[in-house]
Amino acid sequence: MPQPSRVTARHVAPCVAVLLASLLCGGCATGHAKARPAAATRAASHVTVQDLAGALGCTAEITVDAEELREGACGAGATGYRIATFTADEGQREWLKESRAYGGTYLVGDRWVVTAASAEALAPLRERLGGTVESGDAHGPGHGDAGPGDASPMDASHGDAGHGVPGPGDASPMDPSHDPGHAPPTGPSSQSSPG
C-alpha cells in the first residue's frame, strides 16, 4: 500500500537550492540595509509571483512551482529580481534562515520575498506593497562560509561558481567555466580570520 506523501526538509531543500542559485545570479549586496518595518504590510497573504512581478513592471518566468513554494525571476543585472511566495509562514521563515547565509537584499512581506541587488532597487516595490528590507550576512572567505565538515543542505547548489557581482570581462557567476576568483575556506581557522 503506498504511503501518503509528506513534505520533508529533503523535499524542500532542492526548491530552496534553486532559489538560492537564482539569487546568486542576481549578485550579492555589499552593504547592509537597515531593516525598517513598514507601517503595515499592505499585500495580502495570497499575493502571487505574477502580482509581485507586475508591481515591479516586469513579467516573471516561473522557476519553481511546488505546493509550498513558488519562485520566479524577472529583469537582469541591477534591475533583476527574484521572487518567492509561500503557502505557510514556517516555509518562509526557513527559507529566509537558509538564504541569509548567502548575503543579498530582501524585501520581506506576508508570505512573500523579493530579492534584488540593492535596497534601492527594492524601494519602489516597498512603497507600493510595504514589507521590510533585510540584508543577508556578509559572505566570502572569512565571512561565514562553511568550512569542511560544516556542510549545509545548500552546499550542493552553492558549488564552486562563486557569487559576487561579475566585474568587467568576468563570466556569469553561474557559468560552469567561470573562475570564482576566491577559494572556499580550507579549515575552521579560516572562518575567524579577516578576509
ChimeraX attribute file (.defattr): number of C-alpha atoms within 10 A of each C-alpha:
attribute: neighborCount
match mode: 1-to-1
recipient: residues
	/A:1	3
	/A:2	4
	/A:3	5
	/A:4	5
	/A:5	6
	/A:6	7
	/A:7	9
	/A:8	8
	/A:9	12
	/A:10	9
	/A:11	10
	/A:12	17
	/A:13	17
	/A:14	16
	/A:15	21
	/A:16	25
	/A:17	20
	/A:18	17
	/A:19	24
	/A:20	22
	/A:21	20
	/A:22	20
	/A:23	26
	/A:24	23
	/A:25	25
	/A:26	30
	/A:27	25
	/A:28	23
	/A:29	23
	/A:30	18
	/A:31	15
	/A:32	17
	/A:33	17
	/A:34	11
	/A:35	15
	/A:36	10
	/A:37	14
	/A:38	15
	/A:39	9
	/A:40	11
	/A:41	17
	/A:42	15
	/A:43	17
	/A:44	12
	/A:45	16
	/A:46	13
	/A:47	15
	/A:48	19
	/A:49	25
	/A:50	18
	/A:51	15
	/A:52	24
	/A:53	22
	/A:54	12
	/A:55	15
	/A:56	19
	/A:57	12
	/A:58	17
	/A:59	17
	/A:60	21
	/A:61	16
	/A:62	16
	/A:63	17
	/A:64	17
	/A:65	12
	/A:66	12
	/A:67	9
	/A:68	14
	/A:69	20
	/A:70	20
	/A:71	27
	/A:72	24
	/A:73	26
	/A:74	17
	/A:75	18
	/A:76	13
	/A:77	13
	/A:78	13
	/A:79	15
	/A:80	18
	/A:81	27
	/A:82	29
	/A:83	28
	/A:84	25
	/A:85	25
	/A:86	25
	/A:87	16
	/A:88	14
	/A:89	13
	/A:90	11
	/A:91	17
	/A:92	21
	/A:93	13
	/A:94	13
	/A:95	22
	/A:96	17
	/A:97	11
	/A:98	17
	/A:99	21
	/A:100	18
	/A:101	18
	/A:102	23
	/A:103	23
	/A:104	29
	/A:105	28
	/A:106	29
	/A:107	23
	/A:108	22
	/A:109	25
	/A:110	20
	/A:111	22
	/A:112	27
	/A:113	23
	/A:114	26
	/A:115	27
	/A:116	26
	/A:117	26
	/A:118	23
	/A:119	23
	/A:120	13
	/A:121	17
	/A:122	21
	/A:123	14
	/A:124	13
	/A:125	18
	/A:126	22
	/A:127	11
	/A:128	13
	/A:129	18
	/A:130	21
	/A:131	26
	/A:132	21
	/A:133	26
	/A:134	22
	/A:135	26
	/A:136	22
	/A:137	20
	/A:138	20
	/A:139	21
	/A:140	20
	/A:141	20
	/A:142	19
	/A:143	17
	/A:144	16
	/A:145	20
	/A:146	22
	/A:147	17
	/A:148	11
	/A:149	8
	/A:150	10
	/A:151	11
	/A:152	11
	/A:153	15
	/A:154	19
	/A:155	13
	/A:156	11
	/A:157	16
	/A:158	18
	/A:159	13
	/A:160	17
	/A:161	21
	/A:162	23
	/A:163	25
	/A:164	20
	/A:165	19
	/A:166	17
	/A:167	8
	/A:168	6
	/A:169	6
	/A:170	13
	/A:171	14
	/A:172	21
	/A:173	22
	/A:174	19
	/A:175	13
	/A:176	12
	/A:177	10
	/A:178	15
	/A:179	15
	/A:180	20
	/A:181	10
	/A:182	13
	/A:183	11
	/A:184	18
	/A:185	18
	/A:186	12
	/A:187	12
	/A:188	14
	/A:189	10
	/A:190	18
	/A:191	19
	/A:192	11
	/A:193	10
	/A:194	8
	/A:195	10
